[in-house]
Amino acid sequence: MQLEFFGAAGEVTGSCHILRVAGRQLLLDCGLVQGGRDAAERNRQPFPFEASSIDAVVLSHAHVDHCGRLPLLVKRGFRGPIYTNAACADLVPILLRDSAYLLLKETERANRDQPSENHVQPLFDLEDVARTLRLVQRMAYDRPTEVLPGVTVRVRDAGHILGSSSVELSLEDNGVRRTLVFSGDLGQYDTPILKDPHRFESADLVLMESTYGNRRHRGREDTERELGGIIDQAARDGGNILIPAFAIGRSQELLYLLAKHYGAWRVDRWKIFLDSPMAIAASHVYWKHPDRYDEETSRLRTGFRGMPPLPNLVLSESAEESRAINNLRGGAIVIAGSGMANGGRILHHLRHNLERPECHVIIVGFQAPGTLGRRLVDREPEVFIHGRRVRCASQIHTLGGLSAHGDQADLLRWYDSFRPRPPVYLVHGEVAVAEALADKLRALGAQADVSRPGLVVDLAKMPSTARH
């Protein structure tokens, strides 16, 4: 009965953890590495296991750094079931198909000036995605599901994006019983649309994310006031507003906030573009799953017979519609992917607007080291977009309070429900950040350690503290 760390150990992206129970192997997530010059090369490297030897996967949620290498796993021989909840299962096809398309385009660009013998193939293609989707099996929230002999799983709300889950695993092998809780990505408490993270009470071991483990987000009300102020200032400046946003989660929350404050922020002065086919498709999935909404959003949905209306919202599906946005010199709010500005349509809008001082760029999510988004956050004077040097003259705003990840206080609050205190291994965080959270957890009486790739934890040898 062992847990081995592979991805998102000592870094934020590439979530993948290996659980061995009763002679079977289970993966928790299988995500892409993002950020850094070597990300593409690292994603191509062999897994530290035979893909065909994995018996099943449990997926926490549909972000690319958690599910983006599933088609590669299938391409290399995995044939088992992929378990997740219904909302996540509806989002995964949107995300993986988009990833396959982007990988194809990136490969075509990389091969353009290379001799044919040096050409590389995409990491995976649409046929690999199709084979992957046939393996997805749906689980209901809060109900136990036996996924392998000796492994029973319950998925609980994580409050991060629609269909995000914390995973509770009940394990049994040769009479030894243990309970492992994998937090997945945890959201902030009291955020729009989604329910708060589930309150757990008991576990023998906790595998916990630590993305913002060393900092506090600005309060929700203050953040919304700041966003309204930026929109007002941008209107006076006469430029455009660009918002790099993840297609799943952040884009829907931004539309929700613009609708909620439509009058107070004078949103009618703007033309709003959701310039992302993936975000448009994901929004339809959001509206399809009102059972995952919090009470406030459920009331709003009932009152409006759907989500709050935005009469000036333009859904930009085609590339031609996207290119036409750049003819607008002012009055446009453009929400486009990718969320870390390391690909997607937002790059074209940044190339056309970054050098204009009257324009504003709003960063609303985590930016991994090495991404264009992180360079903008760090206020680098120049960046390269599509091989061109671009001067950064526009106004850059970082709104940490809109993050889909909980901050240090949220993470400690989530862990604080466990009695007695189970040991914790921290994942999905940069090492210094995770160490800062570990210190806070130790102050609460926890045995807290930061994971690293290749570290193996023998659960059978750990003392049992959970109520089995």
DAUR-V702473 format. One record per pair of residues at least 4 apart in sequence whose ideal C-beta (glycine too) atoms are under 7 Angstrom apart, sorted by sequence separation. I is the first residue (numbers start at 1). GAP is how many residues later the second one is. D is the distance in whole Angstrom. If there is no record, write none. Layout:
I/GAP/D ; I/GAP/D
This chain:
5/4/4 ; 8/4/7 ; 35/4/6 ; 38/4/5 ; 39/4/6 ; 40/4/7 ; 47/4/6 ; 49/4/6 ; 63/4/7 ; 64/4/4 ; 69/4/6 ; 70/4/7 ; 71/4/6 ; 72/4/6 ; 74/4/5 ; 84/4/4 ; 85/4/7 ; 86/4/7 ; 87/4/7 ; 88/4/6 ; 91/4/6 ; 92/4/6 ; 93/4/6 ; 94/4/6 ; 95/4/6 ; 96/4/6 ; 97/4/7 ; 98/4/6 ; 99/4/6 ; 100/4/6 ; 101/4/7 ; 102/4/6 ; 103/4/6 ; 104/4/6 ; 105/4/7 ; 106/4/6 ; 107/4/6 ; 108/4/7 ; 114/4/4 ; 124/4/4 ; 126/4/6 ; 127/4/7 ; 128/4/6 ; 129/4/6 ; 130/4/7 ; 147/4/5 ; 160/4/4 ; 172/4/7 ; 187/4/6 ; 218/4/5 ; 219/4/7 ; 220/4/6 ; 221/4/6 ; 222/4/6 ; 223/4/6 ; 224/4/6 ; 225/4/6 ; 226/4/6 ; 227/4/7 ; 228/4/6 ; 229/4/6 ; 230/4/6 ; 231/4/7 ; 232/4/7 ; 233/4/6 ; 246/4/4 ; 247/4/6 ; 249/4/7 ; 250/4/6 ; 251/4/7 ; 252/4/6 ; 253/4/6 ; 254/4/6 ; 255/4/6 ; 256/4/6 ; 257/4/6 ; 258/4/7 ; 261/4/4 ; 276/4/6 ; 277/4/6 ; 278/4/6 ; 279/4/6 ; 281/4/7 ; 282/4/7 ; 283/4/7 ; 284/4/6 ; 285/4/7 ; 293/4/4 ; 294/4/7 ; 295/4/6 ; 296/4/7 ; 297/4/6 ; 298/4/7 ; 299/4/6 ; 300/4/6 ; 304/4/5 ; 317/4/6 ; 318/4/7 ; 319/4/6 ; 320/4/6 ; 328/4/5 ; 338/4/6 ; 343/4/7 ; 345/4/7 ; 346/4/6 ; 347/4/6 ; 348/4/7 ; 349/4/6 ; 350/4/5 ; 363/4/6 ; 367/4/5 ; 370/4/7 ; 372/4/6 ; 373/4/6 ; 374/4/6 ; 384/4/7 ; 406/4/3 ; 408/4/6 ; 409/4/6 ; 410/4/6 ; 411/4/7 ; 412/4/6 ; 418/4/6 ; 429/4/5 ; 430/4/7 ; 431/4/6 ; 432/4/7 ; 433/4/7 ; 434/4/6 ; 435/4/7 ; 437/4/6 ; 438/4/6 ; 439/4/7 ; 442/4/6 ; 451/4/6 ; 8/5/6 ; 20/5/5 ; 21/5/7 ; 34/5/6 ; 49/5/7 ; 61/5/6 ; 62/5/6 ; 73/5/4 ; 84/5/5 ; 114/5/6 ; 124/5/7 ; 159/5/7 ; 172/5/5 ; 218/5/5 ; 234/5/6 ; 245/5/4 ; 246/5/7 ; 262/5/5 ; 274/5/6 ; 293/5/5 ; 301/5/6 ; 304/5/6 ; 316/5/4 ; 338/5/5 ; 341/5/5 ; 369/5/6 ; 375/5/4 ; 384/5/6 ; 385/5/5 ; 406/5/5 ; 429/5/4 ; 441/5/4 ; 8/6/5 ; 33/6/5 ; 60/6/6 ; 139/6/5 ; 146/6/5 ; 147/6/5 ; 158/6/4 ; 171/6/7 ; 190/6/7 ; 245/6/5 ; 261/6/7 ; 274/6/6 ; 301/6/6 ; 316/6/5 ; 338/6/4 ; 341/6/7 ; 353/6/4 ; 367/6/4 ; 368/6/6 ; 442/6/5 ; 7/7/3 ; 8/7/4 ; 18/7/6 ; 19/7/4 ; 59/7/7 ; 145/7/7 ; 158/7/5 ; 171/7/5 ; 187/7/6 ; 189/7/5 ; 234/7/5 ; 325/7/6 ; 337/7/4 ; 367/7/4 ; 382/7/6 ; 383/7/6 ; 441/7/4 ; 7/8/5 ; 8/8/7 ; 59/8/6 ; 111/8/4 ; 144/8/5 ; 145/8/5 ; 158/8/5 ; 290/8/6 ; 293/8/7 ; 300/8/6 ; 336/8/6 ; 337/8/7 ; 338/8/7 ; 375/8/5 ; 382/8/7 ; 406/8/7 ; 426/8/4 ; 7/9/4 ; 18/9/6 ; 19/9/6 ; 33/9/5 ; 111/9/7 ; 156/9/6 ; 170/9/6 ; 171/9/6 ; 245/9/6 ; 258/9/5 ; 316/9/7 ; 325/9/6 ; 336/9/5 ; 337/9/6 ; 341/9/7 ; 382/9/6 ; 383/9/6 ; 415/9/7 ; 6/10/5 ; 33/10/5 ; 110/10/6 ; 144/10/5 ; 155/10/4 ; 156/10/5 ; 187/10/6 ; 231/10/7 ; 336/10/4 ; 363/10/6 ; 367/10/5 ; 381/10/7 ; 382/10/6 ; 438/10/4 ; 6/11/6 ; 16/11/6 ; 17/11/4 ; 32/11/6 ; 143/11/7 ; 168/11/7 ; 169/11/5 ; 186/11/5 ; 243/11/6 ; 290/11/6 ; 372/11/6 ; 381/11/6 ; 426/11/6 ; 438/11/7 ; 5/12/6 ; 6/12/6 ; 17/12/7 ; 70/12/7 ; 142/12/6 ; 155/12/6 ; 156/12/6 ; 380/12/6 ; 426/12/6 ; 438/12/6 ; 16/13/5 ; 57/13/7 ; 107/13/6 ; 168/13/5 ; 336/13/6 ; 363/13/6 ; 3/14/7 ; 4/14/4 ; 15/14/4 ; 16/14/5 ; 107/14/7 ; 139/14/7 ; 141/14/6 ; 142/14/6 ; 153/14/6 ; 154/14/5 ; 258/14/6 ; 363/14/6 ; 16/15/6 ; 107/15/5 ; 141/15/7 ; 153/15/7 ; 166/15/7 ; 167/15/4 ; 334/15/5 ; 361/15/6 ; 435/15/6 ; 3/16/5 ; 15/16/4 ; 139/16/6 ; 141/16/7 ; 153/16/6 ; 166/16/7 ; 376/16/7 ; 434/16/4 ; 14/17/5 ; 166/17/5 ; 167/17/6 ; 379/17/6 ; 424/17/6 ; 2/18/5 ; 13/18/7 ; 14/18/6 ; 104/18/5 ; 151/18/6 ; 152/18/4 ; 166/18/5 ; 13/19/7 ; 14/19/4 ; 103/19/4 ; 165/19/5 ; 181/19/6 ; 255/19/7 ; 287/19/6 ; 431/19/6 ; 1/20/5 ; 13/20/5 ; 103/20/5 ; 151/20/6 ; 164/20/6 ; 287/20/6 ; 376/20/5 ; 13/21/4 ; 103/21/7 ; 104/21/7 ; 150/21/6 ; 164/21/6 ; 377/21/5 ; 13/22/6 ; 51/22/5 ; 150/22/5 ; 181/22/4 ; 326/22/7 ; 424/22/5 ; 426/22/7 ; 57/23/7 ; 59/23/6 ; 150/23/5 ; 164/23/7 ; 179/23/7 ; 180/23/7 ; 186/23/6 ; 251/23/6 ; 322/23/5 ; 326/23/7 ; 421/23/7 ; 423/23/7 ; 7/24/6 ; 25/24/7 ; 54/24/5 ; 56/24/5 ; 59/24/7 ; 100/24/6 ; 160/24/7 ; 179/24/5 ; 180/24/7 ; 183/24/7 ; 185/24/5 ; 325/24/7 ; 421/24/5 ; 423/24/4 ; 424/24/5 ; 425/24/5 ; 426/24/5 ; 427/24/5 ; 51/25/4 ; 52/25/4 ; 55/25/5 ; 56/25/5 ; 57/25/5 ; 58/25/5 ; 59/25/4 ; 67/25/6 ; 71/25/6 ; 100/25/6 ; 158/25/7 ; 160/25/4 ; 179/25/5 ; 180/25/5 ; 181/25/5 ; 182/25/4 ; 183/25/5 ; 184/25/7 ; 251/25/7 ; 421/25/5 ; 426/25/6 ; 43/26/7 ; 51/26/4 ; 52/26/7 ; 54/26/6 ; 57/26/7 ; 62/26/5 ; 70/26/7 ; 100/26/5 ; 158/26/5 ; 160/26/6 ; 178/26/5 ; 183/26/5 ; 326/26/4 ; 339/26/5 ; 411/26/6 ; 415/26/6 ; 425/26/5 ; 27/27/6 ; 30/27/6 ; 50/27/7 ; 51/27/4 ; 56/27/7 ; 61/27/6 ; 158/27/6 ; 159/27/6 ; 160/27/4 ; 180/27/7 ; 340/27/5 ; 25/28/6 ; 67/28/7 ; 158/28/6 ; 159/28/3 ; 251/28/4 ; 340/28/6 ; 412/28/6 ; 416/28/7 ; 25/29/5 ; 26/29/6 ; 59/29/6 ; 62/29/4 ; 71/29/7 ; 97/29/7 ; 100/29/5 ; 158/29/6 ; 188/29/7 ; 191/29/7 ; 247/29/5 ; 342/29/4 ; 408/29/6 ; 25/30/6 ; 26/30/5 ; 27/30/5 ; 28/30/6 ; 29/30/6 ; 62/30/5 ; 190/30/6 ; 227/30/7 ; 252/30/7 ; 341/30/6 ; 342/30/6 ; 18/31/6 ; 24/31/5 ; 29/31/6 ; 34/31/6 ; 64/31/6 ; 68/31/6 ; 166/31/7 ; 247/31/4 ; 252/31/6 ; 340/31/4 ; 341/31/4 ; 342/31/7 ; 415/31/7 ; 26/32/7 ; 32/32/5 ; 97/32/6 ; 159/32/7 ; 162/32/7 ; 166/32/6 ; 247/32/4 ; 251/32/7 ; 341/32/4 ; 408/32/7 ; 412/32/7 ; 425/32/7 ; 31/33/7 ; 32/33/6 ; 62/33/5 ; 96/33/5 ; 224/33/6 ; 228/33/6 ; 340/33/4 ; 361/33/6 ; 363/33/7 ; 31/34/4 ; 231/34/5 ; 235/34/5 ; 248/34/5 ; 252/34/5 ; 351/34/5 ; 360/34/6 ; 363/34/7 ; 31/35/4 ; 64/35/6 ; 159/35/5 ; 247/35/5 ; 280/35/5 ; 341/35/7 ; 350/35/6 ; 351/35/7 ; 355/35/6 ; 359/35/4 ; 360/35/5 ; 361/35/5 ; 362/35/5 ; 363/35/5 ; 364/35/5 ; 31/36/6 ; 32/36/3 ; 96/36/6 ; 159/36/6 ; 228/36/7 ; 354/36/5 ; 355/36/5 ; 357/36/5 ; 363/36/7 ; 29/37/5 ; 30/37/7 ; 31/37/5 ; 32/37/5 ; 159/37/5 ; 228/37/5 ; 280/37/7 ; 351/37/7 ; 356/37/6 ; 357/37/6 ; 360/37/6 ; 362/37/6 ; 366/37/6 ; 29/38/7 ; 31/38/6 ; 157/38/5 ; 159/38/4 ; 272/38/6 ; 347/38/5 ; 354/38/5 ; 355/38/5 ; 356/38/6 ; 364/38/4 ; 365/38/6 ; 30/39/5 ; 158/39/5 ; 274/39/7 ; 347/39/7 ; 351/39/6 ; 354/39/7 ; 365/39/7 ; 366/39/6 ; 30/40/5 ; 93/40/5 ; 157/40/6 ; 272/40/6 ; 277/40/5 ; 354/40/5 ; 157/41/5 ; 271/41/6 ; 272/41/5 ; 273/41/5 ; 274/41/5 ; 275/41/4 ; 353/41/6 ; 6/42/6 ; 156/42/4 ; 270/42/6 ; 272/42/7 ; 274/42/7 ; 30/43/5 ; 271/43/6 ; 273/43/5 ; 422/43/6 ; 92/44/6 ; 268/44/6 ; 420/45/5 ; 89/47/5 ; 275/47/5 ; 259/48/7 ; 260/48/6 ; 75/49/5 ; 89/49/5 ; 259/49/3 ; 15/50/6 ; 259/50/7 ; 275/50/6 ; 14/51/6 ; 15/51/5 ; 72/51/6 ; 256/51/7 ; 259/51/5 ; 13/52/4 ; 72/52/5 ; 84/52/7 ; 86/52/5 ; 256/52/7 ; 258/52/6 ; 273/52/6 ; 71/53/4 ; 75/53/5 ; 82/53/5 ; 85/53/7 ; 74/54/6 ; 81/54/6 ; 82/54/5 ; 83/54/5 ; 85/54/6 ; 80/55/7 ; 82/55/7 ; 84/55/7 ; 255/55/6 ; 81/56/5 ; 83/56/5 ; 85/56/6 ; 71/57/4 ; 74/57/5 ; 71/58/5 ; 74/58/5 ; 279/58/7 ; 193/59/7 ; 273/59/6 ; 275/59/6 ; 278/59/7 ; 193/60/6 ; 271/60/6 ; 273/60/7 ; 275/60/7 ; 276/60/5 ; 71/61/5 ; 74/61/7 ; 192/61/6 ; 270/61/6 ; 271/61/5 ; 272/61/5 ; 273/61/5 ; 274/61/5 ; 275/61/4 ; 276/61/5 ; 70/62/5 ; 83/62/7 ; 270/62/7 ; 273/62/7 ; 193/63/6 ; 270/63/5 ; 83/64/5 ; 192/64/5 ; 192/65/7 ; 276/69/6 ; 83/70/7 ; 85/70/5 ; 275/70/5 ; 91/71/7 ; 91/72/6 ; 87/75/5 ; 88/75/3 ; 87/76/3 ; 88/77/7 ; 85/78/6 ; 44/79/6 ; 43/80/6 ; 85/80/6 ; 254/81/6 ; 251/84/6 ; 161/87/5 ; 161/88/3 ; 240/88/7 ; 58/89/6 ; 250/89/6 ; 240/90/6 ; 245/90/5 ; 247/90/5 ; 56/91/5 ; 239/91/5 ; 243/91/7 ; 246/91/7 ; 56/92/6 ; 238/92/5 ; 240/92/5 ; 241/92/5 ; 242/92/5 ; 243/92/5 ; 244/92/7 ; 245/92/7 ; 55/93/6 ; 241/93/7 ; 246/93/4 ; 240/94/6 ; 244/94/7 ; 245/94/6 ; 58/95/6 ; 244/95/6 ; 244/96/7 ; 61/97/7 ; 195/97/7 ; 244/97/4 ; 63/98/7 ; 194/98/7 ; 61/99/6 ; 195/99/5 ; 61/100/6 ; 193/100/6 ; 194/100/6 ; 62/101/6 ; 193/101/7 ; 61/102/6 ; 244/102/5 ; 61/103/4 ; 60/104/7 ; 61/104/6 ; 193/104/5 ; 242/104/7 ; 60/105/5 ; 192/105/6 ; 60/107/6 ; 242/107/5 ; 242/108/6 ; 58/109/6 ; 242/111/6 ; 240/113/6 ; 250/114/6 ; 250/115/6 ; 239/117/6 ; 242/117/7 ; 239/119/3 ; 240/119/5 ; 241/119/5 ; 242/119/5 ; 243/119/5 ; 244/119/7 ; 245/119/6 ; 246/119/6 ; 238/120/5 ; 239/120/4 ; 26/121/7 ; 237/121/4 ; 239/121/7 ; 241/121/6 ; 243/121/6 ; 26/122/6 ; 60/122/7 ; 61/123/6 ; 162/123/7 ; 24/124/5 ; 60/124/3 ; 61/124/6 ; 162/124/5 ; 24/125/7 ; 26/125/6 ; 60/125/7 ; 234/126/5 ; 22/127/6 ; 162/127/6 ; 22/128/4 ; 21/129/5 ; 244/129/6 ; 21/130/5 ; 162/130/6 ; 230/130/6 ; 230/132/6 ; 28/139/7 ; 253/149/7 ; 21/150/5 ; 22/151/4 ; 21/152/5 ; 95/153/7 ; 28/154/5 ; 250/154/6 ; 211/155/6 ; 249/155/5 ; 91/157/6 ; 230/167/5 ; 1/170/6 ; 1/172/5 ; 227/172/6 ; 226/173/6 ; 1/175/6 ; 223/176/6 ; 1/177/6 ; 3/177/7 ; 223/178/3 ; 222/179/7 ; 223/179/6 ; 98/180/5 ; 220/181/6 ; 218/182/6 ; 219/182/7 ; 95/183/7 ; 217/183/5 ; 218/183/4 ; 94/184/6 ; 217/184/5 ; 63/185/7 ; 62/186/6 ; 217/186/6 ; 94/187/5 ; 94/188/6 ; 17/190/7 ; 217/190/4 ; 91/191/6 ; 212/191/7 ; 216/191/5 ; 215/192/6 ; 216/192/6 ; 212/193/5 ; 215/193/6 ; 216/193/6 ; 91/194/5 ; 211/194/5 ; 212/194/7 ; 214/194/6 ; 90/195/5 ; 212/195/5 ; 213/195/6 ; 212/196/6 ; 87/198/7 ; 90/198/7 ; 213/198/6 ; 12/199/6 ; 210/201/7 ; 87/202/5 ; 87/205/6 ; 208/207/7 ; 206/209/7 ; 206/212/7 ; 188/215/7 ; 203/215/6 ; 201/216/6 ; 202/216/7 ; 206/216/5 ; 208/216/5 ; 210/216/4 ; 213/216/5 ; 187/217/6 ; 197/217/5 ; 200/217/6 ; 201/217/7 ; 205/217/6 ; 210/217/7 ; 211/217/6 ; 187/218/7 ; 188/218/5 ; 199/218/5 ; 200/218/6 ; 201/218/6 ; 204/218/6 ; 205/218/6 ; 206/218/5 ; 207/218/6 ; 208/218/6 ; 209/218/6 ; 210/218/6 ; 211/218/5 ; 186/219/7 ; 187/219/6 ; 188/219/7 ; 203/219/4 ; 209/219/4 ; 210/219/3 ; 214/219/5 ; 185/220/6 ; 186/220/5 ; 207/220/6 ; 209/220/7 ; 213/220/5 ; 189/221/6 ; 213/221/6 ; 188/222/5 ; 214/222/4 ; 210/223/6 ; 213/223/6 ; 214/223/7 ; 186/224/6 ; 189/224/7 ; 210/224/4 ; 213/224/3 ; 186/225/6 ; 210/227/5 ; 186/228/6 ; 183/231/7 ; 102/241/6 ; 161/243/6 ; 185/243/7 ; 160/244/5 ; 160/245/7 ; 205/254/6 ; 204/255/7 ; 205/257/6 ; 204/258/6 ; 204/260/5 ; 204/261/6 ; 204/262/5 ; 203/263/5 ; 202/264/4 ; 202/265/5 ; 180/279/7 ; 178/281/5 ; 176/284/5 ; 178/286/6 ; 179/287/4 ; 171/288/7 ; 179/289/7 ; 177/291/5 ; 35/305/7 ; 34/306/7 ; 34/308/7 ; 35/333/3 ; 36/333/6 ; 37/333/6 ; 34/334/5 ; 35/334/5 ; 36/334/4 ; 35/335/4 ; 35/336/5 ; 12/354/7 ; 13/355/6 ; 12/356/6 ; 15/413/6 ; 12/416/6 ; 12/417/6 ; 9/418/6 ; 12/418/6 ; 8/419/5 ; 11/419/6 ; 8/420/4 ; 10/421/5 ; 5/422/7 ; 10/440/7 ; 10/441/7 ; 9/442/4 ; 10/442/5 ; 9/443/5 ; 10/443/7 ; 9/444/5 ; 5/446/4 ; 5/447/7 ; 6/447/6 ; 5/448/6 ; 5/449/7 ; 5/450/5 ; 4/452/5 ; 2/454/6 ; 3/454/5 ; 2/455/7 ; 2/456/6 ; 3/456/6 ; 2/457/7 ; 1/458/4 ; 1/459/4
